[in-house]
Amino acid sequence: MNPAQARNGLYASTHCFYLIYFWKASCFFALLLLGTSFATQAQRTFTNPIKSSGPDPWVVQKDGWYYYMNTTGRNLTLWRTRNMADLATAESKIVYTPPVGQPYSKELWAPEIHSFNNRWYIYFSADSLNNLSHRVWVVENTSPDPMQGEWVMKGKIGDKGDHWAIDMSVIEYKGTLYAAWSGWEGPKNGRQDIYLARLKNPWTLDGDRVKISQPDQAWEMHGDVPQEWQKNGEVPKIYVNEGPEFLRHNDRLFIVYSANACWLDYCLGLLTYNGKGDILNPKNWTKSKKPVFVQAPENGVWAPGHGGFFRSADGSQDWMIYHANPSATDGCGNRRAPHIQPFTWNADGSPDFGKPVANVPMPVPAEK
C-alpha cells in the first residue's frame, strides 16, 4: 500500500467512525428528547377548580375539540380547548347576545351546545322579567365551526301547557332525539320535577311531556328558602330535582340530576332506564335510593351539582364535570366553579363517581 492509499484508507475509516458516532449521538439525544416529552406529558397536572367561576358547566366533544359553556346570565359564551384541564386559558367568544325586550332577554341559565345533523344548537333557559317566565329557548348555527357563523333563534321549546322550564339537555338514543329538563307540574313554584319528551326536530317537542322523577326521597327533600327571599314573594320551601344530564354506557342509559337546592346541600341523584320498553314510560326508570355524589367539606367542596360527562381525548378515561362552592355559605352565585375528575363503573354497569376530590394536583385527562 502506497502512502496515498494509506491516507485514503485512514480518511475513510475516520469518516465512518464519525458518521457512526454522530448517528449514535443523534439517536441518543432524540430518545432523550422523546423521553423528556413523554415525561412532561405524564407529569402534566391540574388542580380544581379548572376555572375561577362557572355555574352550570357543560362540555361536548367534536373533531378533537372540547366545547364548553356555563351560565353567564346575560349572553351565550362558548369556550374551546384541546384539554379540559386548560379551560382557564381557553379561547372564548360571545356567540349570542339576546336583543332587549324579548321573552328570553334576561337571566340566561344553563346553556348547552349540541351537534345534530351537521348543525349546532344551543339550549338555554331565560326569562323576560322574573323567574315565573323562565322557559327553554334554542338557537341554531349551520357553520361547521360553532365559533364562526351566525346563531339564529329557532324559538321556545316546551310542552303544550307552556309550563315553567329550565336546564334542558338533549340526546339521540337509538335513532330518536329526546329532551330532559326540570319543570313545574303547575303554574306555581314549590317543587321542580324531571320531565322527558321525544323531539320531532332539535327545536320542537313531539308529544306530551312525561314526569320521570320528583323529589320524594328523604335525602332530596331539603328545601328551606331563606327568609329574605320569602319577603320578596318566594314560597317557604322549594323541593328540587333539576339539571338532568344523560349518561350512556354501552347499552345502558342514565340520567344524572341535581337534588336539593343550590343554596343548601346540593347533590347528585341517578335515574336508570331498564333498557326495556318505552323510554317515555316512567315505570321503566328507577331512582337511586341514596345520592350518588355529595359534598365533601373535608376536601373543601360544597354543594356539588349540575354534573356533565366527557371522555379523555384518547378515549381511555371517563370524566365528570360539575360546579361546586368553596364554602358552605356561597349559595347560588358566581362562586360556583367548574371541577373535573375521572370516574369509574360499578360491576352492575352503573357509574361510580366517588367523592369530590380536594384541591390537589391531578394528572390531566389523557391526550392523544
C-alpha positions as CSV (number, residue, x, y, z in Angstrom):
1,M,0.0,0.0,0.0
2,N,1.5,3.3,-1.0
3,P,1.2,6.4,1.2
4,A,-1.7,7.9,-0.8
5,Q,-3.7,4.7,-0.3
6,A,-2.9,4.7,3.4
7,R,-4.1,8.2,3.8
8,N,-7.3,7.5,1.9
9,G,-7.9,4.4,4.0
10,L,-7.3,6.3,7.2
11,Y,-9.7,9.1,6.0
12,A,-12.4,6.6,5.1
13,S,-12.1,4.8,8.5
14,T,-12.1,8.1,10.4
15,H,-15.1,9.3,8.3
16,C,-17.0,6.1,9.1
17,F,-16.2,6.4,12.7
18,Y,-17.6,10.0,12.9
19,L,-20.7,9.0,11.0
20,I,-21.4,6.2,13.4
21,Y,-20.6,8.4,16.4
22,F,-22.9,11.2,15.3
23,W,-25.6,8.7,14.3
24,K,-25.5,7.2,17.8
25,A,-25.3,10.6,19.4
26,S,-28.3,11.8,17.4
27,C,-30.3,8.7,18.3
28,F,-29.4,9.2,22.0
29,F,-30.5,12.8,22.0
30,A,-33.6,12.0,20.1
31,L,-34.5,9.3,22.6
32,L,-33.7,11.7,25.4
33,L,-36.0,14.4,23.9
34,L,-38.7,11.8,23.3
35,G,-38.4,10.6,26.9
36,T,-38.5,14.1,28.1
37,S,-41.6,14.8,26.1
38,F,-43.3,11.6,27.5
39,A,-42.2,12.6,31.0
40,T,-43.5,16.1,30.5
41,Q,-46.9,14.8,29.3
42,A,-47.0,12.2,32.1
43,Q,-46.3,14.9,34.7
44,R,-48.8,17.4,33.4
45,T,-51.2,18.1,36.3
46,F,-54.0,20.5,37.2
47,T,-56.0,21.5,40.3
48,N,-59.7,22.1,40.8
49,P,-61.5,24.3,40.1
50,I,-60.4,24.5,36.5
51,K,-61.8,28.0,36.2
52,S,-62.5,30.5,38.9
53,S,-66.2,30.8,38.1
54,G,-68.6,28.8,36.0
55,P,-72.1,27.9,37.3
56,D,-73.9,25.1,35.4
57,P,-71.0,23.8,33.4
58,W,-71.5,21.8,30.2
59,V,-69.0,20.2,27.8
60,V,-69.3,18.4,24.5
61,Q,-66.5,16.9,22.3
62,K,-66.3,17.1,18.5
63,D,-63.4,16.9,16.0
64,G,-60.7,16.9,18.7
65,W,-62.1,19.9,20.5
66,Y,-63.9,20.3,23.8
67,Y,-66.6,22.9,23.6
68,Y,-67.6,24.3,27.0
69,M,-70.3,26.6,28.2
70,N,-71.6,27.9,31.6
71,T,-74.2,30.3,32.9
72,T,-73.2,34.0,32.5
73,G,-76.7,35.4,32.9
74,R,-76.6,37.9,30.1
75,N,-75.3,36.1,27.0
76,L,-74.1,32.8,25.5
77,T,-70.3,32.4,25.7
78,L,-68.5,29.5,24.1
79,W,-65.1,28.2,25.1
80,R,-62.9,25.8,23.1
81,T,-59.9,23.8,24.2
82,R,-58.0,20.6,23.3
83,N,-57.8,19.6,27.0
84,M,-60.4,20.4,29.7
85,A,-57.6,21.0,32.2
86,D,-56.6,24.0,30.2
87,L,-60.0,25.6,30.3
88,A,-58.8,28.7,32.3
89,T,-56.7,29.8,29.3
90,A,-59.0,28.5,26.5
91,E,-60.2,30.5,23.5
92,S,-63.6,32.0,24.2
93,K,-66.2,34.0,22.3
94,I,-69.6,35.5,23.0
95,V,-71.6,33.8,20.3
96,Y,-75.1,35.2,21.1
97,T,-76.5,38.2,23.0
98,P,-80.3,38.4,23.1
99,P,-81.9,41.6,21.9
100,V,-83.6,43.6,24.7
101,G,-87.3,43.4,25.3
102,Q,-87.7,39.7,24.4
103,P,-89.1,36.8,26.5
104,Y,-85.5,35.4,26.5
105,S,-83.6,38.6,27.2
106,K,-82.8,38.1,30.9
107,E,-81.4,35.6,33.3
108,L,-79.9,33.2,30.7
109,W,-79.1,29.9,32.6
110,A,-77.5,26.6,31.9
111,P,-76.6,26.8,28.2
112,E,-75.7,23.6,26.4
113,I,-74.2,23.2,22.9
114,H,-75.1,20.1,20.9
115,S,-74.4,19.0,17.3
116,F,-77.2,17.2,15.3
117,N,-77.3,16.7,11.5
118,N,-74.1,18.7,11.0
119,R,-75.7,21.7,12.6
120,W,-75.1,23.2,16.0
121,Y,-77.7,24.0,18.6
122,I,-77.6,25.8,22.0
123,Y,-80.4,25.2,24.5
124,F,-80.7,27.8,27.3
125,S,-83.2,28.9,29.9
126,A,-84.2,32.6,30.0
127,D,-87.0,34.9,31.1
128,S,-88.3,38.4,30.3
129,L,-88.6,39.9,33.8
130,N,-88.6,37.4,36.6
131,N,-88.3,33.7,37.3
132,L,-92.0,33.0,36.7
133,S,-91.4,33.4,32.9
134,H,-88.4,31.1,32.7
135,R,-88.6,28.8,29.6
136,V,-86.1,27.0,27.4
137,W,-85.0,28.5,24.1
138,V,-83.0,27.2,21.1
139,V,-80.6,28.9,18.7
140,E,-79.1,27.2,15.6
141,N,-75.8,27.6,13.7
142,T,-75.2,26.0,10.3
143,S,-71.4,26.6,10.3
144,P,-69.2,23.6,10.8
145,D,-67.2,25.7,13.3
146,P,-69.5,26.9,16.1
147,M,-67.1,29.7,16.9
148,Q,-67.9,31.1,13.4
149,G,-71.2,31.6,11.5
150,E,-74.4,33.1,12.8
151,W,-76.6,31.9,15.7
152,V,-80.3,32.2,14.8
153,M,-83.2,32.0,17.2
154,K,-85.3,28.9,16.5
155,G,-87.8,29.7,19.2
156,K,-89.2,28.4,22.5
157,I,-89.1,24.7,23.2
158,G,-91.6,23.4,25.7
159,D,-94.7,21.4,26.4
160,K,-98.2,22.3,25.2
161,G,-99.1,23.6,28.6
162,D,-96.2,26.1,28.5
163,H,-95.0,25.3,32.0
164,W,-92.0,26.8,33.7
165,A,-88.9,25.0,32.4
166,I,-85.1,25.2,32.8
167,D,-82.0,23.1,32.4
168,M,-82.8,21.2,29.2
169,S,-80.4,18.6,27.8
170,V,-80.8,16.5,24.6
171,I,-79.6,13.1,23.4
172,E,-80.0,11.0,20.3
173,Y,-80.8,7.5,21.5
174,K,-81.3,4.6,19.1
175,G,-82.1,7.0,16.3
176,T,-84.6,9.2,18.2
177,L,-84.0,12.6,19.8
178,Y,-85.1,13.0,23.4
179,A,-85.1,16.0,25.8
180,A,-84.9,16.1,29.6
181,W,-85.5,19.2,31.7
182,S,-86.6,20.5,35.1
183,G,-90.1,21.9,35.3
184,W,-93.1,22.7,37.5
185,E,-96.1,20.5,37.4
186,G,-98.5,23.5,37.6
187,P,-98.2,27.3,37.4
188,K,-96.6,27.9,40.9
189,N,-93.2,27.2,42.4
190,G,-92.7,24.8,45.3
191,R,-91.4,21.6,43.5
192,Q,-89.2,21.0,40.5
193,D,-89.6,17.7,38.7
194,I,-87.7,16.0,35.9
195,Y,-89.6,15.7,32.6
196,L,-88.8,13.7,29.5
197,A,-90.2,14.0,25.9
198,R,-89.5,13.0,22.4
199,L,-88.4,15.5,19.8
200,K,-89.6,15.8,16.2
201,N,-86.6,18.0,15.4
202,P,-83.9,19.7,17.6
203,W,-86.2,22.6,18.5
204,T,-89.7,21.0,18.7
205,L,-91.2,18.5,21.2
206,D,-93.1,15.6,19.7
207,G,-96.0,14.8,22.1
208,D,-96.6,15.4,25.7
209,R,-94.0,15.7,28.5
210,V,-93.7,12.7,30.9
211,K,-92.6,13.1,34.5
212,I,-89.9,10.6,35.4
213,S,-88.8,12.0,38.8
214,Q,-89.9,14.3,41.6
215,P,-88.4,15.0,45.0
216,D,-89.8,12.1,47.1
217,Q,-86.8,10.6,48.9
218,A,-85.8,11.9,52.4
219,W,-82.3,12.9,51.1
220,E,-83.7,15.1,48.4
221,M,-86.4,16.9,50.5
222,H,-84.1,19.7,51.9
223,G,-85.7,22.9,50.6
224,D,-85.9,25.7,53.2
225,V,-86.0,29.0,51.5
226,P,-84.1,32.0,53.0
227,Q,-86.3,34.5,54.8
228,E,-85.2,37.4,52.6
229,W,-86.4,35.5,49.6
230,Q,-89.7,34.9,51.2
231,K,-90.1,38.6,51.8
232,N,-89.9,39.0,48.0
233,G,-92.7,36.6,47.5
234,E,-90.9,33.3,47.3
235,V,-92.5,30.2,48.9
236,P,-91.1,29.0,52.2
237,K,-89.9,25.6,50.8
238,I,-88.8,24.5,47.4
239,Y,-88.0,20.8,46.7
240,V,-85.7,20.4,43.8
241,N,-84.9,18.0,41.0
242,E,-83.0,19.8,38.3
243,G,-80.0,19.8,35.9
244,P,-80.8,16.4,34.3
245,E,-77.9,15.1,32.2
246,F,-77.9,12.0,30.1
247,L,-75.1,9.5,30.6
248,R,-74.7,6.5,28.2
249,H,-72.5,3.5,28.9
250,N,-72.5,0.6,26.4
251,D,-76.2,-0.2,26.1
252,R,-77.2,1.4,29.4
253,L,-78.8,4.8,29.7
254,F,-78.9,7.0,32.8
255,I,-80.0,10.5,33.8
256,V,-77.9,12.2,36.5
257,Y,-79.7,15.1,38.1
258,S,-79.2,17.6,40.9
259,A,-81.3,17.4,44.1
260,N,-82.0,19.7,46.9
261,A,-81.3,23.4,46.5
262,C,-78.2,25.1,45.3
263,W,-78.2,27.2,48.5
264,L,-78.3,24.0,50.6
265,D,-76.6,20.6,50.3
266,Y,-76.8,20.3,46.6
267,C,-76.0,16.7,45.4
268,L,-76.4,14.3,42.5
269,G,-79.0,11.6,42.1
270,L,-79.3,8.9,39.5
271,L,-82.2,7.7,37.3
272,T,-81.7,4.4,35.4
273,Y,-83.6,3.2,32.3
274,N,-84.0,-0.5,32.5
275,G,-83.4,-0.9,28.8
276,K,-86.8,-2.5,28.0
277,G,-90.0,-1.0,26.9
278,D,-90.9,2.6,26.1
279,I,-88.3,5.1,27.4
280,L,-91.2,7.5,28.0
281,N,-92.8,5.2,30.4
282,P,-91.9,6.4,34.0
283,K,-92.2,2.8,35.2
284,N,-89.1,1.9,33.1
285,W,-87.0,4.3,35.2
286,T,-85.6,3.6,38.6
287,K,-84.3,6.2,41.1
288,S,-81.2,5.6,43.3
289,K,-82.1,5.1,46.9
290,K,-79.4,7.5,48.0
291,P,-77.4,10.3,46.4
292,V,-74.6,9.2,44.1
293,F,-72.4,12.3,44.7
294,V,-72.4,14.5,47.8
295,Q,-70.4,17.4,49.1
296,A,-67.0,16.8,50.9
297,P,-66.3,19.6,53.4
298,E,-63.2,17.8,54.4
299,N,-61.9,18.4,50.8
300,G,-63.2,22.0,50.6
301,V,-66.0,21.1,48.2
302,W,-69.6,22.2,49.0
303,A,-72.9,21.8,47.1
304,P,-71.6,19.9,44.0
305,G,-74.2,19.7,41.3
306,H,-75.2,20.1,37.6
307,G,-72.9,17.3,36.5
308,G,-71.9,16.6,33.0
309,F,-69.7,14.0,31.3
310,F,-66.9,13.6,28.7
311,R,-64.1,11.2,27.7
312,S,-60.4,11.9,27.6
313,A,-59.0,12.7,24.1
314,D,-57.6,9.3,23.7
315,G,-60.9,7.7,24.7
316,S,-59.5,5.7,27.6
317,Q,-60.9,7.7,30.6
318,D,-64.4,8.8,31.7
319,W,-64.6,12.2,33.3
320,M,-67.3,14.2,35.1
321,I,-67.6,18.0,35.3
322,Y,-69.7,19.7,38.0
323,H,-69.9,23.1,39.7
324,A,-69.2,23.4,43.4
325,N,-68.8,26.1,46.1
326,P,-65.6,26.8,48.1
327,S,-67.6,27.2,51.3
328,A,-70.9,26.3,52.9
329,T,-72.3,29.8,52.6
330,D,-71.7,30.7,49.0
331,G,-75.2,29.8,47.8
332,C,-76.2,30.1,44.1
333,G,-73.9,32.8,42.9
334,N,-70.8,33.1,40.8
335,R,-68.5,31.5,43.4
336,R,-69.8,28.2,41.9
337,A,-66.9,27.0,39.8
338,P,-66.3,24.0,37.4
339,H,-64.4,21.0,38.8
340,I,-63.5,17.9,36.8
341,Q,-62.4,14.4,37.9
342,P,-62.3,10.9,36.5
343,F,-64.9,8.3,37.4
344,T,-65.3,4.5,37.0
345,W,-68.1,2.0,36.7
346,N,-69.6,-0.5,39.2
347,A,-70.0,-4.2,38.4
348,D,-73.6,-3.7,37.6
349,G,-72.8,-1.1,34.9
350,S,-73.8,1.9,37.0
351,P,-71.4,4.9,37.4
352,D,-69.2,5.2,40.5
353,F,-68.4,8.9,40.9
354,G,-66.6,8.5,44.2
355,K,-66.4,11.8,46.2
356,P,-65.3,15.3,45.2
357,V,-61.5,15.4,45.2
358,A,-59.6,18.0,47.1
359,N,-57.7,20.9,45.6
360,V,-54.6,18.8,44.9
361,P,-52.6,18.2,41.7
362,M,-54.1,15.5,39.5
363,P,-53.0,14.2,36.1
364,V,-54.8,16.0,33.2
365,P,-57.2,14.0,31.1
366,A,-55.2,11.7,28.8
367,E,-54.2,13.2,25.5
368,K,-53.8,11.5,22.1
